Amino acid sequence: MEFSDFLKDNYDLLKSRVWEVSNKLMGIPYLHNGRSYEGVDCLGLIYLFFKELGIEFPIDDGQGYIAEDWYLKEPDRYIKGLRSIGTEVGHFRNLQILDIPYFRLYKNVITHAGVMLDNSKFLHVLIDREVRIDSFDKRYWRAKYAGARRIF
């Protein structure tokens, strides 16, 4: 059975588990290069989220330590790492559960990502904040949306 068929056949169970994991991760503080319940950055949150679901996800982009000002020195680093997984989704109206949306929050550089909880809500963490849920119902996120990856 293809995993996409499994998703369709078990959508209610998956949705319930996704929200359970999201609630467990809510409130974890932002920590640059964080990969634990003590603190996470965007990639750390995605890593922990999928780990909680029992799904292996890369812990980093394979290039080692990520400097705090990476987006100034290596502006393509984040998107290169994202493009190495899954397939491109396209328009935000095509998003579905478990997709990984990414955003341009600093000039024209992709610096942020999250995990879709359904077709409009996503889990993410911002610098100096805690893990939280936002929605594409907000114009801000639609405007900052730069694409998404579908890993299943």
C-alpha positions, 0 to 999 in steps of 0.5 A: 500500500502506498503511504498516500493511500494509507493517509487517505484511509486513516485520515481521522486517526492521523488528524487526531494524532497530529493535533495531539503532537501539536498540543504536546509541542505548544509553548516550547521556546525558540532556541537557535539550533534547538532540537529538543523540548528545551527549545527549538528553531523552525527545523528543530520543531519540524524534526521533533514533530515528525519524531513524535509521529514516528517518522524519520526526518533530517535533523539538519541540512548536513552542512553542520552548525548554522550561524545565527546570521546564516541568511546574510551569508548563505541566503539559499541555505534553507531552501536548498535543504528544503528542496532536498525533501519531498515535492513542491506543493505550489499555491497555499490553497493546495496545502494539506496535513503534514506539508511543510510550508516555508516563508520569506520573513527577511527580505527575499530570503526563505527563513521560516517553515512550519508543519501543516495541521490541516489545510489552513492551520500550521505549527511553527516557532518564531524568534523570541517566541514559543511554538504556536499555531497560525493560519493561512486565514491571516493575510500576513502568512499568505503574503509571506508564503513562498512554497511548501514541500510535501513529503508524503 
